[in-house]
Amino acid sequence: MAKSSEERDLSGLFKALGDITRRRIIDELMIRDKQSLFEICSRVSAVHGISSSRQALSRHLAVLESAGIITTEWKGTTKLHTLDKARLSNLVSGWLLTFGD
């Protein structure tokens, strides 16, 4: 049976959230938006003890962006990453809500 676009979207979202490094990136973007890759690398390493290369973190950011969890914008030659809080709120107010009291 083929998945609907909503099911594919939800699967991509859970895949993106399923990795601890990506969740720590989200934690850091909750504190402050518009962070560069360098800033995110520094914070994830210093605060969470996760030592990943910039290339590895860049791939994690690409997964988060593909899932619609973060957005990016360019400021000069620097790519800035911002958390799309509405995307995560929709998850909580959507499918997960069906499991509430």
ABEGO torsion letter per residue (X at the ends): XBBBAAAAAAAAAAAAAABAAAAAAAAAAAABBGBBAAAAAAAAAAAAGBBBBAAAAAAAAAAAAAAGABBBBBBEABBBBBBBAAAAAAAAABAAAAABX
